[in-house]
């Protein structure tokens, strides 16, 4: 499981975002169809397994939010 910044033509670092996405997709990750949004940034969720474990991701983000209270990602599909 990995999150990377979603490509966005309006961002200064879009070339880096595209390179990062290409790196993960070349190295066995695939997009899950899920996204998260926090810190004013959209992230693509990718994994190496066949299925995205949304419940596991929800547990992880709940734990992370318990130790970093201002980290509250919003999970969604497009």
C-alpha angles and dihedrals in degrees: 000000000000138000122211131178112271115245111260123177091208094061123093091224098048091121089058091046090053092047091049091050091049091050094055094043091050091050102057104281123121131193113260098204088246127113135187130206127204138131088030090295134110116223130197115224114219133174141181098226127083095253134035110238098220093174090053090048090049090052091049094050091046089054092046091049089052091060097032103036096187092055103094110153119196111221119207146147127231 
